[in-house]
Amino acid sequence: MSGHAAQVKEHMEVVGSDGKHVGTVDHMDGDRIKLTKKDDPDGSGQHHHFIPASSIAGVEGNQVKLSMPADQAKAKATNPGMGR
């Protein structure tokens, strides 16, 4: 698991390497960030999506910064097979 994963807390904002919003942390689920349903990347508000902890570049303030742009992170989060 990423060394930064231990710093990830509920309700933190997840942003891509481009600074754009990806989602909001529900909680850590093993080696993945589980995003809240209400702020899910596919916009339906009906599903939890997951981002691998290995994608975390750092945690700063109330933000989890990823090592990829937001669009790429959203694509991986909405297609779970791609995120593993």
N, CA, C and O of each residue as an XYZ file, in Angstrom:
336
protein
N       0.853     -1.189      0.000
C       0.000      0.000      0.000
C       0.893      1.245      0.000
O       1.976      1.258      0.585
N       0.415      2.266     -0.660
C       1.150      3.535     -0.719
C       1.372      4.089      0.679
O       0.495      3.984      1.536
N       2.540      4.677      0.915
C       2.835      5.280      2.206
C       1.891      6.419      2.550
O       1.700      6.749      3.720
N       1.302      7.020      1.519
C       0.377      8.131      1.735
C      -1.021      7.659      2.145
O      -1.806      8.440      2.681
N      -1.329      6.402      1.898
C      -2.676      5.892      2.158
C      -3.092      6.064      3.614
O      -4.266      6.297      3.900
N      -2.138      5.951      4.538
C      -2.443      6.089      5.966
C      -2.914      7.503      6.312
O      -3.561      7.706      7.339
N      -2.593      8.481      5.456
C      -2.989      9.868      5.692
C      -4.369     10.192      5.127
O      -4.929     11.248      5.420
N      -4.914      9.291      4.321
C      -6.205      9.534      3.675
C      -7.326      9.374      4.703
O      -7.417      8.357      5.390
N      -8.170     10.394      4.792
C      -9.271     10.403      5.755
C     -10.605     10.641      5.048
O     -10.660     11.180      3.943
N     -11.665     10.226      5.714
C     -13.019     10.416      5.227
C     -13.279     11.889      4.872
O     -12.850     12.796      5.586
N     -13.972     12.103      3.781
C     -14.421     13.414      3.287
C     -13.323     14.280      2.667
O     -13.571     15.441      2.342
N     -12.106     13.733      2.497
C     -11.069     14.499      1.804
C     -11.436     14.585      0.322
O     -12.076     13.687     -0.224
N     -11.023     15.669     -0.311
C     -11.222     15.816     -1.750
C     -10.100     15.071     -2.470
O      -8.938     15.140     -2.069
N     -10.460     14.362     -3.531
C      -9.482     13.679     -4.369
C      -9.340     14.493     -5.654
O     -10.326     14.756     -6.341
N      -8.113     14.888     -5.972
C      -7.854     15.682     -7.177
C      -6.786     15.005     -8.026
O      -5.913     14.301     -7.519
N      -6.879     15.237     -9.326
C      -5.890     14.706    -10.250
C      -4.612     15.515    -10.200
O      -4.530     16.523     -9.498
N      -3.613     15.070    -10.949
C      -2.340     15.780    -11.010
C      -2.505     17.160    -11.651
O      -1.642     18.027    -11.513
N      -3.622     17.347    -12.350
C      -3.936     18.638    -12.970
C      -4.724     19.554    -12.035
O      -5.101     20.660    -12.421
N      -4.974     19.090    -10.796
C      -5.696     19.889     -9.808
C      -7.207     19.822     -9.930
O      -7.912     20.462     -9.150
N      -7.724     19.061    -10.892
C      -9.174     18.970    -11.100
C      -9.786     17.912    -10.188
O      -9.167     16.893     -9.880
N     -11.011     18.181     -9.769
C     -11.759     17.330     -8.842
C     -12.057     15.959     -9.459
O     -12.501     15.861    -10.604
N     -11.805     14.910     -8.678
C     -12.119     13.538     -9.080
C     -13.281     13.005     -8.256
O     -14.183     12.369     -8.802
N     -13.274     13.255     -6.952
C     -14.308     12.742     -6.073
C     -14.004     13.084     -4.630
O     -13.115     13.881     -4.332
N     -14.774     12.454     -3.728
C     -14.623     12.660     -2.289
C     -14.430     11.305     -1.630
O     -15.134     10.347     -1.951
N     -13.486     11.223     -0.715
C     -13.180      9.962     -0.033
C     -14.346      9.540      0.855
O     -14.822     10.316      1.683
N     -14.799      8.301      0.673
C     -15.721      7.673      1.620
C     -14.854      7.053      2.724
O     -15.047      7.339      3.906
N     -13.906      6.208      2.330
C     -12.908      5.649      3.241
C     -11.905      4.819      2.452
O     -12.088      4.578      1.259
N     -10.855      4.388      3.119
C      -9.905      3.467      2.509
C     -10.497      2.065      2.616
O     -11.005      1.666      3.664
N     -10.420      1.336      1.524
C     -10.941     -0.029      1.463
C      -9.779     -0.922      1.024
O      -9.600     -1.190     -0.164
N      -9.005     -1.371      1.990
C      -7.813     -2.154      1.673
C      -6.788     -1.270      0.980
O      -6.317     -0.286      1.551
N      -6.447     -1.625     -0.250
C      -5.458     -0.865     -1.011
C      -6.108      0.064     -2.033
O      -5.508      0.401     -3.053
N      -7.352      0.474     -1.743
C      -8.081      1.358     -2.655
C      -8.764      2.482     -1.888
O      -9.138      2.327     -0.726
N      -8.918      3.619     -2.568
C      -9.737      4.708     -2.035
C     -11.153      4.459     -2.526
O     -11.386      4.343     -3.729
N     -12.096      4.378     -1.601
C     -13.503      4.242     -1.961
C     -14.086      5.651     -1.993
O     -14.030      6.371     -0.997
N     -14.648      6.045     -3.140
C     -15.238      7.373     -3.286
C     -16.705      7.350     -2.867
O     -17.366      6.318     -2.978
N     -17.213      8.479     -2.389
C     -18.616      8.562     -1.983
C     -19.530      8.409     -3.192
O     -19.159      8.757     -4.313
N     -20.717      7.889     -2.953
C     -21.711      7.739     -4.015
C     -22.167      9.091     -4.536
O     -22.306      9.282     -5.744
N     -22.403     10.038     -3.613
C     -23.001     11.313     -4.019
C     -22.087     12.142     -4.912
O     -22.539     13.075     -5.576
N     -20.816     11.804     -4.926
C     -19.837     12.565     -5.704
C     -19.050     11.620     -6.608
O     -17.848     11.792     -6.808
N     -19.751     10.609     -7.157
C     -19.027      9.616     -7.940
C     -18.650     10.140     -9.327
O     -19.331     11.007     -9.874
N     -17.565      9.611     -9.889
C     -17.052     10.109    -11.160
C     -17.986      9.937    -12.353
O     -17.873     10.694    -13.317
N     -18.908      8.966    -12.327
C     -19.789      8.820    -13.492
C     -21.009      9.744    -13.407
O     -21.805      9.818    -14.343
N     -21.146     10.448    -12.275
C     -22.206     11.447    -12.147
C     -23.581     10.899    -11.819
O     -24.535     11.671    -11.718
N     -23.714      9.594    -11.650
C     -25.031      9.011    -11.393
C     -25.444      9.132     -9.924
O     -26.636      9.150     -9.617
N     -24.470      9.215     -9.015
C     -24.768      9.278     -7.595
C     -25.289      7.968     -7.047
O     -25.858      7.928     -5.956
N     -25.099      6.888     -7.802
C     -25.661      5.597     -7.406
C     -24.617      4.539     -7.066
O     -24.960      3.465     -6.571
N     -23.358      4.832     -7.325
C     -22.332      3.807     -7.153
C     -21.123      4.332     -6.389
O     -20.792      5.516     -6.448
N     -20.484      3.434     -5.683
C     -19.164      3.738     -5.130
C     -18.155      3.392     -6.223
O     -18.339      2.419     -6.955
N     -17.113      4.168     -6.332
C     -16.034      3.877     -7.255
C     -14.736      3.834     -6.461
O     -14.646      4.375     -5.358
N     -13.746      3.190     -7.034
C     -12.496      2.948     -6.322
C     -11.293      3.413     -7.138
O     -11.272      3.298     -8.363
N     -10.307      3.931     -6.443
C      -9.046      4.341     -7.050
C      -7.937      3.635     -6.278
O      -7.921      3.682     -5.048
N      -7.010      2.982     -6.976
C      -5.937      2.285     -6.269
C      -5.054      3.240     -5.467
O      -4.726      4.335     -5.923
N      -4.681      2.809     -4.279
C      -3.815      3.623     -3.423
C      -2.481      3.901     -4.098
O      -1.824      4.895     -3.788
N      -2.078      3.035     -5.015
C      -0.811      3.235     -5.733
C      -0.848      4.484     -6.610
O       0.197      4.937     -7.079
N      -2.033      5.047     -6.839
C      -2.190      6.261     -7.641
C      -2.015      7.537     -6.830
O      -2.016      8.632     -7.394
N      -1.863      7.412     -5.505
C      -1.725      8.590     -4.649
C      -0.312      9.148     -4.773
O       0.668      8.453     -4.503
N      -0.219     10.418     -5.186
C       1.079     11.086     -5.277
C       1.419     11.759     -3.950
O       2.592     11.902     -3.604
N       0.391     12.171     -3.211
C       0.615     12.832     -1.937
C      -0.680     13.264     -1.295
O      -1.734     13.255     -1.930
N      -0.600     13.639     -0.040
C      -1.746     14.153      0.707
C      -1.322     15.498      1.265
O      -0.319     15.606      1.970
N      -2.101     16.525      0.941
C      -1.760     17.881      1.356
C      -3.014     18.578      1.851
O      -3.976     18.747      1.101
N      -3.002     18.986      3.122
C      -4.188     19.621      3.683
C      -5.349     18.640      3.664
O      -5.249     17.543      4.213
N      -6.446     19.031      3.035
C      -7.633     18.178      2.944
C      -7.783     17.591      1.544
O      -8.893     17.275      1.116
N      -6.664     17.446      0.830
C      -6.712     16.916     -0.525
C      -5.795     15.712     -0.695
O      -4.670     15.677     -0.198
N      -6.321     14.732     -1.415
C      -5.526     13.591     -1.859
C      -5.169     13.899     -3.306
O      -6.050     14.030     -4.156
N      -3.877     14.014     -3.583
C      -3.426     14.329     -4.934
C      -2.961     13.052     -5.613
O      -2.168     12.284     -5.068
N      -3.476     12.849     -6.818
C      -3.154     11.643     -7.570
C      -1.997     11.873     -8.533
O      -1.639     13.011     -8.835
N      -1.425     10.789     -9.004
C      -0.293     10.852     -9.930
C      -0.737     10.871    -11.383
O       0.089     10.719    -12.283
N      -2.029     11.054    -11.624
C      -2.575     11.100    -12.985
C      -3.608     12.208    -13.070
O      -4.174     12.607    -12.052
N      -3.865     12.716    -14.288
C      -4.883     13.751    -14.451
C      -6.274     13.235    -14.053
O      -6.521     12.029    -14.063
N      -7.153     14.138    -13.711
C      -8.498     13.789    -13.249
C      -9.253     12.926    -14.252
O      -9.894     11.953    -13.856
N      -9.193     13.254    -15.531
C      -9.926     12.472    -16.533
C      -9.480     11.013    -16.552
O     -10.304     10.106    -16.665
N      -8.180     10.795    -16.441
C      -7.650      9.431    -16.424
C      -8.078      8.709    -15.148
O      -8.449      7.536    -15.196
N      -8.030      9.397    -14.012
C      -8.442      8.794    -12.741
C      -9.922      8.435    -12.771
O     -10.313      7.368    -12.298
N     -10.747      9.323    -13.325
C     -12.187      9.045    -13.418
C     -12.446      7.834    -14.308
O     -13.308      7.010    -14.001
N     -11.705      7.723    -15.408
C     -11.875      6.569    -16.298
C     -11.522      5.279    -15.583
O     -12.219      4.277    -15.734
N     -10.455      5.292    -14.812
C     -10.075      4.095    -14.057
C     -11.088      3.792    -12.964
O     -11.407      2.630    -12.710
N     -11.595      4.836    -12.317
C     -12.544      4.644    -11.221
C     -13.880      4.125    -11.724
O     -14.535      3.345    -11.033
N     -14.296      4.541    -12.906
C     -15.587      4.115    -13.422
C     -15.497      2.782    -14.159
O     -16.521      2.181    -14.482
N     -14.287      2.323    -14.424
C     -14.058      1.016    -15.042
C     -13.156      0.219    -14.111
O     -11.946      0.147    -14.330
N     -13.743     -0.390    -13.059
C     -12.956     -1.011    -11.999
C     -11.872     -1.975    -12.473
O     -10.827     -2.068    -11.829
N     -12.078     -2.675    -13.546
C     -11.071     -3.596    -14.048
C      -9.803     -2.891    -14.459
O      -8.728     -3.490    -14.426
N      -9.900     -1.624    -14.848
C      -8.734     -0.853    -15.282
C      -7.924     -0.380    -14.086
O      -6.730     -0.111    -14.218
N      -8.551     -0.275    -12.925
C      -7.880      0.290    -11.758
C      -7.025     -0.698    -11.010
O      -6.304     -0.303    -10.094
N      -7.074     -1.938    -11.352
C      -6.337     -2.980    -10.638
C      -5.030     -3.286    -11.305
O      -4.282     -4.142    -10.832
